[in-house]
Amino acid sequence: MASKNEPNFQDFLPLMAEKLGGDGLIAEFCNGFNLLMDSSKGVITFESLKRNSGLLGLQDLSDDDLYSMLKEGDFDGDGTLNQMEFCVLMFRLSPDLMDQSQFFLEEALQHGYFQDFHL
């Protein structure tokens, strides 16, 4: 998704995890979700992702890249990303974090980061 000349955010996630710890990393994911979501719908839509992607340095992504990002993380098939789907996508995009993902998820659940999430 990122161009060849710009670093991919996943390169920085293990460093962020080390510096912030599990709570801090999940909080940052939640902040990123809040920046990208459509506040009237409470989810990330294609439109909100496109409109707000520059806030995270993703303004150079094509529409196809943005649609691919939504499709990759959209587990319930509704065409949007809820907070849990977004956080899972962030972990999936960083293989180094996958090894620690259960710890981070358990920590996040204990602190209520996903209290509004329903299956």
C-alpha positions as CSV (number, residue, x, y, z in Angstrom):
1,M,0.0,0.0,0.0
2,A,2.8,2.5,0.7
3,S,5.0,3.6,-2.1
4,K,8.5,2.2,-2.4
5,N,10.1,5.4,-1.2
6,E,8.1,5.9,2.0
7,P,8.4,3.7,5.0
8,N,5.5,1.5,5.9
9,F,3.9,2.1,9.3
10,Q,4.3,-1.5,10.2
11,D,8.0,-1.0,10.4
12,F,7.4,1.1,13.5
13,L,4.8,-1.0,15.3
14,P,7.2,-3.3,17.1
15,L,9.2,-0.2,18.3
16,M,6.0,1.5,19.4
17,A,4.9,-1.7,21.3
18,E,8.2,-1.8,23.1
19,K,8.1,1.9,24.1
20,L,4.4,2.1,24.9
21,G,3.6,-1.3,26.3
22,G,0.4,-3.2,25.5
23,D,-1.9,-0.6,27.0
24,G,-0.3,2.3,25.3
25,L,-0.2,0.5,21.9
26,I,-3.9,-0.4,22.0
27,A,-4.7,3.1,23.1
28,E,-2.8,4.5,20.1
29,F,-4.7,2.1,17.8
30,C,-7.9,3.4,19.4
31,N,-6.8,7.0,18.8
32,G,-6.0,6.1,15.2
33,F,-9.4,4.5,14.8
34,N,-11.1,7.6,16.2
35,L,-9.2,9.8,13.7
36,L,-10.3,7.7,10.7
37,M,-13.9,6.9,11.6
38,D,-17.1,8.5,10.5
39,S,-18.2,10.0,13.7
40,S,-21.9,9.8,12.8
41,K,-21.6,6.0,12.1
42,G,-19.0,5.0,14.6
43,V,-17.0,3.0,12.0
44,I,-14.4,3.6,9.4
45,T,-16.0,3.9,6.0
46,F,-14.3,4.3,2.6
47,E,-15.3,8.0,2.6
48,S,-14.0,8.6,6.2
49,L,-10.8,6.7,5.4
50,K,-10.2,8.8,2.3
51,R,-11.1,12.1,3.9
52,N,-8.9,11.5,7.0
53,S,-6.1,9.4,5.7
54,G,-3.7,12.4,5.5
55,L,-3.9,12.6,9.3
56,L,-1.9,9.4,9.5
57,G,0.4,10.1,6.5
58,L,-1.6,7.9,4.2
59,Q,-2.8,10.6,1.8
60,D,-0.8,9.1,-1.2
61,L,-2.8,5.8,-1.1
62,S,-5.0,5.2,-4.1
63,D,-8.7,4.5,-3.9
64,D,-7.9,0.9,-4.7
65,D,-5.4,0.7,-1.8
66,L,-8.0,2.2,0.5
67,Y,-10.7,-0.3,-0.6
68,S,-8.1,-3.1,-0.2
69,M,-7.4,-2.0,3.4
70,L,-11.1,-2.0,4.2
71,K,-11.6,-5.3,2.6
72,E,-8.7,-6.9,4.4
73,G,-9.9,-5.9,7.8
74,D,-13.7,-6.3,7.3
75,F,-14.5,-9.6,9.0
76,D,-18.2,-9.1,9.2
77,G,-18.6,-8.1,5.6
78,D,-20.4,-4.8,6.1
79,G,-17.9,-2.8,4.1
80,T,-16.6,-0.8,7.1
81,L,-14.2,-1.3,9.9
82,N,-15.3,-1.2,13.5
83,Q,-12.8,-0.6,16.3
84,M,-12.0,-4.3,16.9
85,E,-11.5,-5.0,13.1
86,F,-9.2,-2.0,12.8
87,C,-7.1,-3.1,15.8
88,V,-6.9,-6.6,14.5
89,L,-5.9,-5.3,11.1
90,M,-3.1,-3.2,12.6
91,F,-1.7,-6.4,14.3
92,R,-2.0,-8.4,11.1
93,L,-0.1,-5.9,9.1
94,S,2.9,-6.3,11.5
95,P,4.0,-9.9,11.7
96,D,6.4,-9.1,14.5
97,L,3.5,-8.0,16.7
98,M,1.5,-11.2,16.0
99,D,3.8,-13.1,18.3
100,Q,2.7,-10.7,21.2
101,S,-0.9,-10.2,20.0
102,Q,-2.6,-12.5,22.6
103,F,-0.9,-10.6,25.4
104,F,-1.9,-7.2,24.0
105,L,-5.5,-8.4,23.4
106,E,-5.9,-9.7,26.9
107,E,-4.5,-6.5,28.3
108,A,-6.9,-4.4,26.2
109,L,-9.9,-6.5,27.2
110,Q,-9.0,-6.2,30.9
111,H,-8.9,-2.4,30.6
112,G,-12.2,-2.2,28.7
113,Y,-10.9,-0.8,25.4
114,F,-13.5,-2.9,23.5
115,Q,-16.4,-2.7,25.9
116,D,-18.8,-1.4,23.1
117,F,-17.8,-4.2,20.7
118,H,-20.5,-6.9,20.1
119,L,-20.4,-9.9,17.8
